[in-house]
Amino acid sequence: MRKFIYTIVLSMIAFSASAEGFYFGAGLGQSETNLHKYSSLTYTAYDDKDISYRIIAGYDLNNRLGIEAIYNDLGETTASVSTPLSSETDVESLALAAVVKSDQINNFTFFAKVGQNLLYAHDEISDGSSNGVSEINMYYGLGVSIDAIESGYTWRLEYEEFGTAGATDTRGDRPDEVDPTNISISLIKKF
């Protein structure tokens, strides 16, 4: 999956360098994985928040509409139970979304995004087993952007939801369900 993501991102960067209306950006955020917790288990440690990073490539069709491809590495969740077992769950997302923007108000632009998202979750369990799942879900985002003092750059504050991946049962073939969210700040360069 990583090779596929890198190929898409590098292709968009190369293409965007020669096309007006394209933009590219990167950012950091705080993700919350919302890993499913079983009421039958006693958790001795649980941390479902992590630093996330993202890469954005998009195209403005006009001042109100655009399309974006977004890669999010939503970090890692760790959980330990009293059996004693522990697990680490990595979560990643690749989304394609339509962007609807408001009119600019004092250099601020509000926007909403909706699209499809390939959500990937992978468990590594302390007993040596591992499992993973990819699911396609609806993707949503809300945010505000502000044009930087230097022309061509924009700062973004954004909230995203990715849907769910995994299972809420105790079968061993899928990771526990995740329902991640992300709040991030990004720097966008317009071409």
C-alpha positions in Angstrom: 0.0 0.0 0.0 2.9 2.4 0.8 4.4 2.0 -2.7 1.0 2.8 -4.2 0.6 5.9 -2.0 4.1 7.1 -2.8 3.5 6.7 -6.6 0.3 8.7 -6.5 1.8 11.5 -4.4 5.0 11.8 -6.5 2.9 11.8 -9.7 0.7 14.5 -8.4 3.7 16.6 -7.3 5.3 16.3 -10.8 2.1 17.1 -12.6 1.2 20.0 -10.3 4.4 21.8 -10.9 3.3 22.6 -14.4 -0.4 23.2 -13.9 -2.2 26.2 -12.6 -4.8 25.5 -9.9 -2.9 22.7 -8.3 -1.7 22.7 -4.8 0.3 20.5 -2.5 0.7 20.4 1.3 1.8 18.6 4.4 0.7 18.8 8.0 0.8 17.4 11.5 -2.1 16.6 13.8 -3.5 14.8 16.8 -5.4 11.6 15.9 -7.7 9.6 18.1 -8.1 6.0 16.9 -11.1 5.2 19.1 -10.1 1.5 19.3 -13.0 -0.7 20.4 -12.7 -1.7 24.1 -14.3 -5.0 25.2 -16.3 -4.9 28.5 -15.1 -8.4 29.3 -11.4 -7.4 29.4 -9.5 -5.6 32.0 -7.2 -3.0 30.4 -4.0 -2.3 32.2 -2.9 0.3 29.7 -4.7 2.0 26.8 -3.6 4.9 24.6 -5.5 5.6 21.4 -4.1 9.1 20.7 -1.0 9.8 18.6 0.7 12.4 16.5 -0.5 12.1 12.9 1.0 13.4 9.6 -0.6 14.0 6.3 0.2 14.8 2.7 -2.4 16.7 0.5 -2.5 17.1 -3.3 -5.4 18.9 -4.9 -6.8 21.0 -7.7 -9.1 24.0 -7.5 -11.7 23.8 -10.2 -12.8 27.4 -9.3 -13.0 29.6 -6.2 -15.7 27.4 -4.7 -15.0 23.8 -5.7 -11.9 21.5 -5.7 -10.8 17.9 -5.5 -8.2 16.5 -3.1 -6.2 13.3 -2.6 -5.2 13.0 1.1 -2.9 10.5 2.8 -3.0 10.4 6.6 -0.8 8.3 8.8 -3.0 8.3 11.9 -0.4 6.9 14.2 -0.5 4.0 16.6 -2.8 2.8 19.4 -1.4 0.7 22.2 -3.5 -1.5 24.5 -2.6 -4.0 27.2 -5.0 -6.4 29.0 -4.5 -8.3 32.2 -4.1 -11.7 30.5 -1.2 -10.3 29.9 -1.2 -9.4 26.2 -0.6 -6.1 24.5 -1.2 -4.9 21.0 -0.2 -2.0 18.8 -2.6 -1.0 16.0 -1.3 1.2 13.1 -4.0 3.1 11.2 -3.6 4.8 7.8 -6.0 6.4 5.3 -6.0 7.4 1.7 -8.9 9.5 0.7 -10.2 11.2 -2.5 -12.7 14.1 -1.7 -14.6 16.9 -3.2 -14.0 20.3 -1.5 -16.6 23.0 -1.2 -15.3 26.4 -0.1 -17.0 29.6 1.2 -16.3 33.1 0.0 -13.2 34.6 1.6 -13.9 36.7 4.7 -10.8 38.7 5.9 -8.4 36.1 4.4 -10.3 33.2 6.0 -12.0 30.6 3.9 -14.3 27.9 5.4 -14.5 24.5 3.7 -16.1 21.1 3.9 -14.9 17.9 2.2 -16.7 14.6 1.4 -15.5 11.6 -0.4 -14.3 8.0 -0.3 -11.5 6.7 1.9 -9.5 3.5 2.1 -8.9 3.0 5.8 -6.2 0.5 6.8 -5.7 -0.9 10.3 -3.0 -3.4 11.3 -2.5 -5.1 14.7 0.8 -6.5 16.0 0.0 -8.6 19.1 2.6 -9.5 21.8 2.0 -13.2 21.3 3.6 -12.9 17.8 0.4 -12.8 15.8 -0.7 -10.0 13.5 -3.7 -9.2 11.3 -4.9 -6.3 9.2 -7.9 -5.1 7.3 -8.6 -2.4 4.6 -12.1 -1.0 4.2 -13.6 1.7 2.0 -15.7 4.2 3.9 -17.2 7.7 3.5 -14.7 10.5 4.4 -15.7 13.8 5.9 -13.7 17.0 6.7 -14.4 20.5 8.0 -11.9 23.3 8.3 -10.8 26.8 7.9 -7.8 28.2 5.9 -6.0 31.5 6.0 -3.8 32.9 3.3 -0.3 33.4 4.6 1.5 36.8 4.2 3.7 35.4 1.5 1.7 34.9 -1.7 0.9 31.3 -2.7 0.9 29.8 0.8 -2.1 28.9 2.9 -2.4 27.6 6.5 -5.2 25.1 7.3 -6.9 23.9 10.5 -9.0 20.8 9.8 -11.1 18.1 11.5 -11.6 14.7 9.7 -13.6 11.5 10.2 -12.7 8.3 8.3 -15.4 5.7 9.1 -14.6 2.3 10.7 -12.4 -0.6 10.0 -12.0 -3.9 11.8 -14.4 -6.0 13.9 -16.0 -5.8 17.3 -16.0 -9.6 17.9 -13.1 -11.7 19.1 -12.3 -13.6 15.9 -8.6 -13.7 15.4 -8.6 -12.8 11.7 -9.3 -9.1 11.9 -8.0 -6.3 14.1 -10.3 -4.7 16.7 -12.5 -2.0 15.3 -11.1 1.5 14.9 -13.1 4.7 14.3 -10.5 7.3 13.9 -10.7 11.1 13.9 -8.0 13.7 13.3 -7.4 17.4 14.0 -4.5 18.8 12.0 -2.7 22.0 10.9 -1.2 22.0 7.4 0.8 24.3 5.1 -0.4 24.4 1.5 1.5 25.7 -1.5 -0.5 26.8 -4.5 1.0 26.5 -8.0 
